[in-house]
Amino acid sequence: MPQSPVTDPAPVIDLDGIHLTLGEGASRVHVLDGVSFSVVRGESVAILGPSGSGKSTLLMVVAGLERADSGTVSVAGGELGAMGEDQLAAFRGRNVGIVFQSFHLIANMTALENVAVPLELAGERDAFDRAAAELEAVGLGERMTHYPGQLSGGEQQRVAMARALVPDPAILVADEPTGNLDGETGRQIADLLFAKQHERGMTLLLVTHDTRLAERCGRVVRMRSGRIDTGETRPVPAQ
C-alpha cells in the first residue's frame, strides 16, 4: 500500500507554465515545455519518464537549482523567481532537502561534518549535536567519524539523507535515490525514505525509473518530451 501521511489541501509546490531551455545554438533543447504542476503539503509524488523527458530538470526547478526561463515557481510559500541567489540559497536551506543518486558528499569531511554543513551555513550553534542525532536516526551512530570513502554506497546514501533531513525541511526531493545501489540496499533506503517522510509529515517529490518504487507514492506523474502526460497522471489505487 502506498505510504503517505494525511495531507493539507493547500499546495506547497505550485508550478505554472514553466518553460526552460538549456544549451546554445544547435544544441539548444527545450527541456521543460509549459509545465504546470502542484503538490499539496504532506503528499508523496513520483515522477516517471524516459531519459531526457525533463523529470530531473523539473526536480531541480522545484529545488531552486535551475531557474525557469518563464512561468512561476512557488515553493513553501515563496516565489523562487523573485529571489536573488543568496536569498534563494537561504530559502532552499530552510525548506527543501535534496537527495541525489550520486550522494554528493564532501570527500574530505566525516559523515558528521557532511551532515552538519547545512546547519553551519545557516549559523546554527547546535549543528553538530543535531547532525549526530540525525545520523543516529538513520542507523549510522557508529559511523560518524568515517569519511565517505570508508562507507558503503548504502551508508553514503544514509549520510546524504541525514544531511537532507537535518534542517527539518517542509519538502524532500529525491532524484533516483536508489539508482546507484543494489536491489536489497535500495529497498532499505526506500524504506527509510518513506518512513522519514511519513514520520515528519514532509512533502516528497521523487524522480525514479523504478515503477515499484514509484507506486509506493500516493500519486504517480509521467513526463514525456518536457511535458506532463496528463493522460497518465493518476493517483495510485489503494491495495
N, C-alpha and C positions, 0 to 999 in steps of 0.2 A: 504494500500500500504506500502511495506517495506520502512523504513526511513533510508537513507544513504546519506552522503554528496558525492560530486564529489571526486573521488579517484585519487591518484597518482599511476601510474603503478609500481613504484619501491616497492619491498617487504619491509615492516617494521618488519615483523616477518617471519623468514625462518628457518625451522627445516629440517634437512637432516639425515635420517637413525637413528632416536632416539630409543635407547633401554634403558629400566630402569627396574631393578629387585629390589623388596623390600622384606624384611623378611630374615630369616635364616633357613637353614636346610629344614625340611619337609614343613615348612610354607612359603618357598621362592616362590614368584609369579612374573612372567614376566609381569609387568603391561603395559609397552609400548614395542611393538614388531616391530621395524623398521619403525617408523612413519616418514613420510616426508610430509611437510605441509607448505604453505606460505600464507601470508595475505598482501595485499597492503595497503599503507597508506590511511587512511580515510574509509576503508571498515568496515562493520559490519558483523561478522560471528558468527553463533550459532553452538555449538557442542552438538549434541543429542546422546543419547545412554543409554542402561540399566545400572543399578548399577553394578560396577565392570568392566565396559568397558574401563576404563582408561581416561575418559574425564576430570575429575577434576585433575588427575595427570598431564595430558598434559598441563592444565592451569598453574599448579604450576611450571612446567618446563619453560614455557614461561616467567613466572614472576620471575624466578631465585630462587624460594623457594625450588625446588628439583633439584639435579644435575643428569643429564643423565649419564648412565654408558658408553655410546658410542654415536657417532654421533655429529653433530654440531648444536648449537642453536644460531642464530643471531637475535638480537632484537634491533631495533632503531639504527642500525649501529654498535653495539657492539657484540663481540663474548663472550657469557657468560662463556663458558668453560675455557677461557683463563684468567678469572678474579679471584683474591683472594677474600676471604669472605668480607673483608672491602670494597674493590673496587666494588664488586658486590652489596653490600647493598647501597652504594652511587649511583651507576648507576641506580638501581631499584628505589630509592627515587626520582630521577630526571625524569625518563622516563616512569615508569609503576605505574598506580593507581590500587588498588585492592579493590574489594567489595566482602565480604563473605556472605554466607547465615546467619551465626550466629553473624554478626555485628562486633565482636571482639573489642568492645570499652573498654576503661580502666575505671573500675567501680568508682574509687575514683577521677576521673577527670571530670570537667564540659564538656558540649558539646564544648565550645570554646577551652578549653585546649586539648581535644581529637583531634580536627581539626588542632590545631597549632603544634602538635607533629612532623609531618614530616618536617615542616619548621624549627622548633627549632633544630632538629637533623642535618639539613643542614646548620645551623648557620645563618639563615635569620633574620635580625633585625626587620623586619616588620611582624613577624609571626602572632601576634595576630590581627593586622589590617586586614591582608589577610584572616585569619580564620573567622573573623567576617563578612567580605564581602561574603565569600563563604557560610556561614550559612544563611545569608540574601537571597542569590541566590537560596537556596533550600527550602526557606519558613520557616526558623526557627529563624528569627531575634528576636523573643520574648522568645526563649528558651535557649539562650546561656549559662546562668548560671545554668541550670539544669543538674543534674547528670543522667547517663544512667538509673538508677533505677527509676527515676521520669518521664521517657519518654515512650511513647507507642512504640510498635515494629516498626511501620512505621516511627516514629520520629527518633528512633535509626538508622534505615537504612538510613535515610536522613543525619544524622550526619556522618555515615560511608561513604556515597557518597561524602559529602563535604570534608572529610579527604582525600579521594582518588583523588579528583579533585583539591585540593588547590595547589599542586606543578605544575599544568598545564601540566600533562604528555602527551606524544605522544600516549600512549596506555592505554586503560582502560580494565581490565579483571574483569569479574564478575562471581562468582560461585554460581549459584542458588540464585540470589539476591532477589527473591520474595518467596523463599521456606518456610520461616517461617511466612509469612503474610497471612491474609485473602484475599479473592478474590478482593474486592474493593481497599484495601490498596495496594495490589500487583500491581494492574493496575495503580494506581497513581505513584508508584515507577518506574514501567516500563516506563510510560510516561515521567517521569523526566529523567530517564537514557538515553532514546533515544533523548530527547530534548537537553540534555547537549552534547551528542556525536555529534549531528548534528551541534549545535551552535559552537562548538570548533573545529570541523573537526578532532576529535580523531579517532583512530582505536579502535574498540570494539570487544573483544573476549568474548563471553557469553556462559557459560555452563548452560543448563537447561533441565528439564524433560518436560517442558510445550511447546507443539508444537505450540500453538498460540503465545507464546512469541517468540519462535524461528523464526517463519515466519515473524516477524517484521524486522528481519535482512536481509541484502542483499544476504546472502548465508547461506545455512544450510549444515553442515558436520555431518555425522553419524559415530559413532565409535562402534566397536564390538570386544571384546576379545583383547584389546590392539592395534588394528589396525584401520586405517581409511577405511571404507567401500567405496571404490571408485565407486562402482556401484550405491551408493545412495548419493554421493556428488553432489550437484546441486545448481544452483542459484535459488532464489525464484522468480517465474514469477510475473511481474507487474500485478496489479489488477485494 
